[in-house]
Amino acid sequence: MKLTLRYNLGGKDPVEVTTNLANIVAWERRFKRKAVDMAQGAGVEDLLFLAWEASKTSKIVVPAVFDDFVAKVENLDVVQEETANPTPAAPGDDN
């Protein structure tokens, strides 16, 4: 699963980051859940954690403590979501 997230941190310009596999593993380890659980619906804390991890991976300077990051984020949007192994659409009836 790949997510592109956009957030504003403390009145600064929007930042856009894309998660990778390492970010998802970090989320699983912190929250003791499997990534498939997010398919049931990701909470705001889940998305913020992924944005924080993806920012660090992308060498974007963010607060070192997750809760400090959360306190400074003013807005968070999911820009794009991709499944890990997309499959082609089933052939349809074109009649």
N, C-alpha and C positions, 0 to 999 in steps of 0.2 A: 504494500500500500504506500502510495506517495501522496503527500498533501502539500499544496502550496498555500502558505498562510501569509497574510498581510497584517501588520500591527503598527501602531503609533506608540512610541516610548517617550513619555515626558515632554510632549509638545514638539517633538522633532518630526522630520519628514517620515512618511510611511516607509516601512521596511518590509520587503517581501523575501521569504525564505521557502525552500522546498525540503521536506524531510527525506531522510535516507534510511536504509535498513538499520544502521547503528542507532539512530534516533528512536526508532520503534523498539529496539531491544532495550535501550535505556528506560523507555516508558514502561515496558513490561517488568523490568527489574524493580523500578521504583514503586509501581502500583500493584505488583504481584498479580497481574492479570495478563491474559493473552491478547495479542493484537486483534484476533477475531472478535473479541468482546466489543471492540469499537464499532463493529458493523451494526451492533444494536443501538448505537448512538454514543457519540463522544461528548463528554461534558466540557465545560469551559476550562476547567483545570487541566483536563487531558490536552486540549488544544494549546493552552498556554505553555504547558510543559514541552510539548513538541516544538513550538515556536522557539522556546528558550534553548532547547538542545540543538535545533537546526541552526540557530543564530551562532552558537558557539562553534559548531562544525564549519560554518561559513566564515569564521573569524570576524564576526560582527561583535563589537564590544557591548556586552550586557552585564547587568549586576551578577556577581558571582553566586549570590544566594537566590534560589528560585523565588522565595516569597518577596524579596526586594524587587525582582523583575515584575512579578504580578502586581505589586503596588504601583508601579510606574506605567504599566500598559494602559493606554486610554481607549484603545479600540482594537478589535481583533476580528478578522474576516477569513473565511475559507475561500480562497480564490479558485482552486482547482483540486479535484480529488481523482486519483487514478488507482485502479486495483493493481495488485502485483502481477497478475497473469490474466490480462484481458483476453476474452475469447471472442471470435467473430460472431456476428449476429446470425441467428438461424435463417436459412433461406425462407423467404416469404412467398405467399401466393400472390402473384402480380395480376390476377384476373380482374 
